[in-house]
Amino acid sequence: MKDPGSEESMITAAEARELIDDVFEEEALVIGGMVALHELDEDAVWGLIRSLDIIRGKALRRLEKEGPANSGDSPARGPNLRPHPAIEDFLLALRGA
């Protein structure tokens, strides 16, 4: 059994990139399922996917240590900056609160 703190348990950059891609693929499939089952605003779906792509790009740049993301990469924000309750619950669960 590998020691969690040992170098042997570290994943490579290629493995991390593959993991990031897998997670975002699953997220896209979840969103696709929601779009198939519910009437969602077309612009909202495109905006959500654009935002996911931006987040994925930032994660990959951090992985590759290319420095901070360009300031032009941030998605446009609407007037309501409060997260949807489902998203808020998910984030709280991730943080262990």
VOSE-763449 format. One record per residue: residue number from 1; x negated, y, z negated of N, C-alpha, C in turn. Coordinates in nm, 2 decimals, padded with zeros to 4 digits. Atoms other than C-alpha are relative to their C-alpha. Last residue first. Layout:
VOSE-763449
BASE    k      nX      nY      nZ     caX     caY     caZ      cX      cY      cZ
BASE  NUM       X       Y       Z       X       Y       Z       X       Y       Z
...
end
This chain:
VOSE-763449
BASE    k      nX      nY      nZ     caX     caY     caZ      cX      cY      cZ
BASE   97  -00.08  -00.08   00.10   01.98   02.22  -00.57   00.13  -00.06  -00.04
BASE   96  -00.02   00.08   00.12   01.76   01.96  -00.40   00.07   00.08  -00.11
BASE   95   00.09  -00.06   00.10   01.63   02.20  -00.14   00.02  -00.07  -00.13
BASE   94   00.14   00.02  -00.04   01.78   01.98   00.14  -00.10   00.05  -00.11
BASE   93   00.03   00.14   00.02   02.11   01.97  -00.05  -00.14  -00.03   00.04
BASE   92   00.01   00.02   00.15   02.11   02.35  -00.07  -00.03  -00.15  -00.03
BASE   91   00.13  -00.05   00.05   02.04   02.37   00.30  -00.02  -00.01  -00.15
BASE   90   00.10   00.08  -00.06   02.33   02.14   00.39  -00.14   00.05  -00.05
BASE   89   00.00   00.12   00.08   02.57   02.33   00.16  -00.12  -00.09   00.04
BASE   88   00.05  -00.03   00.14   02.47   02.66   00.32  -00.01  -00.12  -00.09
BASE   87   00.14  -00.01  -00.02   02.52   02.51   00.67  -00.07   00.03  -00.14
BASE   86   00.06   00.13  -00.03   02.86   02.39   00.58  -00.15   00.00   00.01
BASE   85   00.00   00.08   00.12   02.95   02.72   00.42  -00.06  -00.14   00.02
BASE   84  -00.12   00.08   00.01   02.85   02.91   00.74  -00.01  -00.08  -00.13
BASE   83  -00.01   00.13  -00.06   02.55   03.14   00.67   00.14  -00.07  -00.02
BASE   82  -00.02   00.11   00.10   02.60   03.50   00.58   00.02  -00.13   00.07
BASE   81   00.12   00.07   00.02   02.45   03.74   00.84   00.01  -00.11  -00.11
BASE   80  -00.02   00.08   00.12   02.78   03.86   00.98  -00.13  -00.09  -00.02
BASE   79  -00.03  -00.07   00.12   02.70   04.15   01.21   00.01  -00.08  -00.12
BASE   78  -00.13  -00.07   00.00   02.54   03.94   01.48   00.02   00.07  -00.13
BASE   77  -00.09   00.03   00.11   02.18   03.85   01.50   00.12   00.08   00.01
BASE   76  -00.08  -00.12   00.04   01.98   03.83   01.82   00.09  -00.04  -00.11
BASE   75  -00.13  -00.01  -00.07   01.74   03.53   01.82   00.07   00.13  -00.05
BASE   74  -00.11   00.01   00.09   01.38   03.59   01.72   00.13   00.02   00.07
BASE   73  -00.06   00.13   00.01   01.12   03.51   01.98   00.12  -00.01  -00.09
BASE   72  -00.11   00.01  -00.10   01.04   03.87   02.07   00.07  -00.13   00.00
BASE   71  -00.12  -00.06   00.06   00.83   03.90   01.75   00.12   00.00   00.09
BASE   70  -00.02  -00.14  -00.05   00.58   03.65   01.89   00.13   00.06  -00.06
BASE   69  -00.09  -00.01  -00.12   00.53   03.35   01.66   00.01   00.15   00.05
BASE   68  -00.14  -00.04   00.02   00.24   03.36   01.41   00.08   00.01   00.14
BASE   67  -00.03  -00.13   00.06  -00.08   03.18   01.49   00.15   00.03  -00.01
BASE   66   00.02  -00.11  -00.09  -00.17   02.91   01.73   00.03   00.14  -00.05
BASE   65   00.08  -00.11   00.06  -00.21   02.66   01.46  -00.04   00.10   00.10
BASE   64   00.12  -00.02  -00.08  -00.09   02.36   01.67  -00.09   00.12  -00.05
BASE   63   00.07   00.13  -00.01   00.16   02.26   01.41  -00.13   00.01   00.07
BASE   62   00.06   00.01   00.13   00.26   02.62   01.35  -00.08  -00.13  -00.01
BASE   61   00.12  -00.09   00.01   00.31   02.65   01.72  -00.07   00.00  -00.13
BASE   60   00.11   00.06  -00.07   00.52   02.33   01.72  -00.12   00.10   00.00
BASE   59   00.06   00.12   00.07   00.74   02.46   01.44  -00.12  -00.06   00.08
BASE   58   00.07  -00.05   00.12   00.79   02.80   01.61  -00.07  -00.11  -00.08
BASE   57   00.12  -00.06  -00.05   00.89   02.63   01.94  -00.09   00.05  -00.11
BASE   56   00.09   00.11  -00.04   01.14   02.41   01.76  -00.14   00.06   00.05
BASE   55   00.05   00.06   00.13   01.29   02.72   01.59  -00.10  -00.11   00.03
BASE   54   00.09  -00.10   00.06   01.32   02.90   01.93  -00.06  -00.06  -00.13
BASE   53   00.12   00.00  -00.09   01.48   02.59   02.09  -00.11   00.09  -00.06
BASE   52   00.07   00.13   00.03   01.72   02.56   01.80  -00.13  -00.01   00.08
BASE   51   00.07  -00.02   00.13   01.81   02.93   01.85  -00.07  -00.12  -00.05
BASE   50   00.12  -00.09  -00.02   01.87   02.88   02.22  -00.07   00.02  -00.13
BASE   49   00.11   00.08  -00.06   02.09   02.58   02.13  -00.12   00.08   00.03
BASE   48   00.05   00.10   00.10   02.30   02.78   01.89  -00.12  -00.08   00.06
BASE   47   00.08  -00.07   00.10   02.33   03.07   02.14  -00.06  -00.09  -00.11
BASE   46   00.13  -00.04  -00.07   02.44   02.84   02.42  -00.09   00.07  -00.10
BASE   45   00.08   00.12  -00.03   02.70   02.68   02.19  -00.13   00.04   00.06
BASE   44   00.05   00.04   00.13   02.82   03.02   02.06  -00.08  -00.12   00.02
BASE   43   00.11  -00.08   00.04   02.85   03.15   02.42  -00.06  -00.04  -00.13
BASE   42   00.11   00.03  -00.09   03.07   02.85   02.52  -00.13   00.09  -00.04
BASE   41   00.03  -00.11  -00.09   03.30   02.90   02.22  -00.13  -00.03   00.08
BASE   40   00.09  -00.10   00.05   03.38   02.56   02.07  -00.03   00.11   00.10
BASE   39   00.01  -00.11  -00.09   03.68   02.35   02.13  -00.09   00.10  -00.06
BASE   38  -00.07  -00.13   00.04   03.62   02.05   01.92  -00.02   00.10   00.11
BASE   37  -00.12   00.02   00.08   03.54   01.68   01.99   00.08   00.13  -00.03
BASE   36  -00.09   00.09  -00.07   03.29   01.71   02.28   00.13  -00.02  -00.08
BASE   35  -00.06  -00.07  -00.12   03.13   02.02   02.14   00.10  -00.09   00.07
BASE   34  -00.10  -00.10   00.05   03.09   01.85   01.80   00.06   00.07   00.12
BASE   33  -00.12   00.07   00.05   02.93   01.55   01.97   00.10   00.09  -00.05
BASE   32  -00.07   00.05  -00.12   02.69   01.77   02.16   00.13  -00.07  -00.04
BASE   31  -00.07  -00.12  -00.06   02.59   01.95   01.84   00.09  -00.04   00.12
BASE   30  -00.11  -00.03   00.10   02.51   01.61   01.68   00.08   00.12   00.05
BASE   29  -00.10   00.11  -00.01   02.31   01.51   01.99   00.12   00.03  -00.09
BASE   28  -00.07  -00.03  -00.12   02.12   01.84   01.98   00.11  -00.10   00.03
BASE   27  -00.08  -00.12   00.02   02.03   01.78   01.62   00.08   00.04   00.12
BASE   26  -00.11   00.04   00.08   01.91   01.43   01.70   00.10   00.12  -00.03
BASE   25  -00.09   00.08  -00.09   01.69   01.57   01.98   00.13  -00.05  -00.08
BASE   24  -00.08  -00.10  -00.08   01.56   01.83   01.73   00.09  -00.07   00.11
BASE   23  -00.09  -00.07   00.08   01.46   01.56   01.49   00.09   00.09   00.08
BASE   22  -00.11   00.10   00.04   01.30   01.34   01.75   00.11   00.07  -00.08
BASE   21  -00.08   00.02  -00.12   01.10   01.64   01.89   00.12  -00.09  -00.03
BASE   20  -00.07  -00.12  -00.02   00.97   01.72   01.54   00.10  -00.01   00.12
BASE   19  -00.10  -00.01   00.11   00.88   01.36   01.48   00.08   00.12   00.02
BASE   18  -00.10   00.10  -00.04   00.69   01.34   01.82   00.12   00.00  -00.11
BASE   17  -00.08  -00.06  -00.11   00.51   01.66   01.73   00.11  -00.09   00.04
BASE   16  -00.08  -00.11   00.06   00.41   01.52   01.39   00.09   00.06   00.11
BASE   15  -00.11   00.07   00.07   00.29   01.19   01.56   00.10   00.11  -00.06
BASE   14  -00.09   00.06  -00.10   00.08   01.39   01.80   00.12  -00.06  -00.06
BASE   13  -00.07  -00.11  -00.06  -00.06   01.61   01.52   00.10  -00.06   00.11
BASE   12   00.08  -00.08  -00.10  -00.16   01.29   01.34   00.09   00.11   00.05
BASE   11  -00.04   00.03  -00.14   00.02   01.16   01.03  -00.08   00.09   00.09
BASE   10  -00.02  -00.12  -00.08  -00.15   01.16   00.69   00.04  -00.04   00.14
BASE    9  -00.15  -00.01  -00.01  -00.11   00.83   00.49   00.03   00.13   00.08
BASE    8  -00.06   00.11  -00.09  -00.47   00.73   00.56   00.15   00.02   00.02
BASE    7   00.01  -00.04  -00.14  -00.60   01.06   00.42   00.07  -00.10   00.09
BASE    6   00.12   00.03  -00.08  -00.48   00.97   00.08   00.00   00.04   00.14
BASE    5   00.09  -00.12  -00.02  -00.22   01.15  -00.12  -00.13  -00.03   00.08
BASE    4  -00.07  -00.12  -00.07   00.06   00.90  -00.07  -00.09   00.12   00.02
BASE    3  -00.02  -00.11   00.10  -00.18   00.61  -00.16   00.06   00.12   00.07
BASE    2   00.08  -00.12  -00.02  -00.13   00.34   00.10   00.03   00.10  -00.11
BASE    1  -00.08  -00.12   00.00   00.00   00.00   00.00  -00.09   00.12   00.00
end
